[in-house]
Amino acid sequence: MKKLLLGIAITFAFATGAFADAGHAKKPGMAASMMEVGAPGAAAKIDRTINVTLLENDEGQMLIESEDMNVKQGETIRFNITNKGELEHEFVLDTVERNAEHKIEMAKMDMEHDDPNRIRLEPGASGEVVWTFANAGTFEAACLILGHYESGMHREVNVGDQMAQADVKYSKGTVKKIDAKAGKVTVDHGPLVNLEMPSMTMVFRADKEMIATMSEGQAIEFVEERVNGKVTIVTLK
């Protein structure tokens, strides 16, 4: 095992390409830039955005909060990631097995990689990962900094065929008022299918990047969830 870990560390140190290290497992016949979880996505081909929050809570848990990460095979996702915690966190997309191996490496030394399937953020910082999920399967988003995974900082990423998004239900409404500074938007909406709430006009939370794309009077289709007890718009179509 020590020899294996040493070999992986050496490979990381001397790899010249973004995916040249031996740790990025590939299926037979995959292109050199392809990992089992997929490949870096092109900004011009983004299909949708998933907003992600990294944080710690009062119970001592470390969390990756977002809508369910259910993805179509071949879909390109922009993960808008914000670290709202008080500690440094990272966001890594990979197989469960590869994350487990990287976690062992991280326990030996705090290595910060510069790979397109991951990003590390200081408290209060934001960033993004754009990723194309070329292969079906169950993958994982995780923070591999020592102790963070064990504190709950991981979640499934499910990639299926073109029917994978059938269970994602969008609500409809019209933007009535925007309070960008407070992170709030007032929407006159139809039934909220995900929360089983009737039509009404109410205030939603949303992140600043999403609010920046909205305007008063705009008709929107959105996915809503309760985030930290607040009804929040997590996805815009």
N, C-alpha and C positions, 0 to 999 in steps of 0.2 A: 504493500500500500504506500509506504514512504517513497519507493522508487516511482510509483505511478504519479503521486502528487508532485514530486520533483520534476518529472517529465512534463507534466502539464504546466507547471510554473515556468519552466525554461521555454516551452513553446509560446506562452503568452508573452514572454519578454522579447522574443526574437521574431514574432510574427510580423510580416510586413503588410498584409492586406487586412481589411476589416474583418474577414472571416477566415483568416489563415490559420488560426489556432486549432489544435486538435480537439478542443472541448466542444466545438459546435458540431454536434452529430448530424450527419446527412444520410438520407436514404440512398440506396444504390441508384445511380443514374442522375442524381441531382446536380444542378449547375453549381459551380464553385461558390457563388454568392448566396446559395439557398441553404437555409437551416431547416430542420424538421418542422419547426414552428412557422416557417415562412421566410420572407425576405423583406428588406427595406422597401417601403412604398414610395411612389412618386407623389409629390404634393399636388400635381395637376390631376391626379386620378383618385383623389380621396372620395370615398363613397359616403362616409358619415363620420361624426366626431363623438367620442365618448369622453366625458369629463371625469377626471379622477382626482380624488383628494387623499393625501397621505397625512396621517395624524396619529396622535396618542389620545386616549380618553382618561377620564378620572379613575377608571377601574384598573389602570395599568396596561390596558391592551393597546397594541399598535395595529392600525387598520388601513386597508386600502378600500376607500368608499367610492362607489360608482353605481350606475345601473348594472344589471346583469350583463356579463360579458359573453353574449351569444352572438356568434359571427357566422356569416355565410362563407363557405369555401370560395376563395378567390377575392373576397372583399378587402378593400384597403381602408384601414381605420386610422384616424388621427386621434391619439390619446392626448388630451389636454390635461396636464398633470400639475397640481399645485400642492406644495408642502405646507400645510396649515399647522403642523406640529411645532414643537419646541426643539426637536432633534433633527439631525441630518437623516434623510431617508433616500432610498433608491427605488426605482421601478424597473423590473427585469421581466421580459417575456421569453419563455423557454419551455422545454418539456419539464415535467415534474422531476424526472431523473437527473437532467442536466442541472436544474436548480439545486438539487440535493448535493451534487458533486461540487458545484461552485460554493455552496454554503460551507462545506468542509474546508475548502481553500481559504475562504474568508475568515474562518476560525483560527487559521494559522497566521494570517497577516491581512490587514485591511487594505485590499487591493482595489483601486478605483479603475475600472476598465473604460475604454472609450469605444464602445460598440454601439451600433445603431439600434439594437434591441433593448437598450437600457439607458437610464438617465439617473444621475444622482443630484439631489437638490438640497441646498441649505434651507433652514427654516425661513418661510415666507417667500421662497423662490418658486418660479413656475417654468415649465418647459413642455416639450412634446416629443412623442415617439410616433412616427408614421410607419405603419406596418401592413404588409399584404399577407394574408393568411392563405397560403396556397394549398395546404394539406388539411384534410379533415382529421379530427381527433380532439382529445382533451389536453389542454396545455395549462400554463400557470403564469399568473402575474405575481411577483413577489419582491420583497425587500430582503436582501441577503446579508445586510450588515449584521455583525455578530449580535445574536439575541433577539433581533427584530422579527424574524420568521417565527421563532418559537413563541413570540408574544402575540401572534395572530396576523402578521402582515403578509398574507398570501390569499389568493382566490383563484377559482377555476376560470379558464377561458375555453369555452366550448365552440368548436368550429365544425359546422355541418354542411350539408348540401344546400341548394337554393331554397329549401323550405325552412331553413333554420330560423329565419326571422318571422315565421308565421305567428308566433305567440307574442311578438312585440306589437302592442296596440297603441296607436297614436290618438291623442285627444285633439280637438280642434277649438280654436278661439280667436279672438281679436284683441290685439294689444290696445289698452286704453290709456295707460300711464306708465312712465318709466322713471325710476329713481336709481340711476346708475351708481351714485355714491353709496347708497344703502344696500345695493345688490338686490333690488326689488323691482318687480314688474307686475302691474295690474292687468288681468286678462278677463274679458267677458267670454266664458268658455261653455262648451257643451258638457255632457256627462264625462267625468273623469273615470275612464274605464278601468284604469289600473288601481285606483283607490276607492272605486265604487261610490263616488260622490255625484250629486245631481248638478245640473247646469246652474251657474251663478256667476257673479263677478267677484273675483277674489285676488289677493296679493300672493304672488309666488316669489320664492327666492331663485336666483340664477347667478352664475358666475359672470364676471365682468366681460370676458371674451364673448359669451353668448349674448349678453345684453347689448354689446356693441353692434351686433348684427340686426337688432330689432329697431322698429320705429313705431310711433303711435299711429293707430289705424291699420297696422299690418295684420293680415290674416296668417295665422301660424298653425302648424301641426307639431305636436310635441309629446314627449314621454315625461310623465311626472312621477316622483317618488318622494317618500318622507326621508329626509336627510337630517340627522340630528334633531328629529321631531318637527322639522319645518317642511311644508309642502314645497318641493323644489322642481323646477324644470331641468331635467338632466340631459335631454336630447331634443334637438330641433331637426325636423326633416328638411 
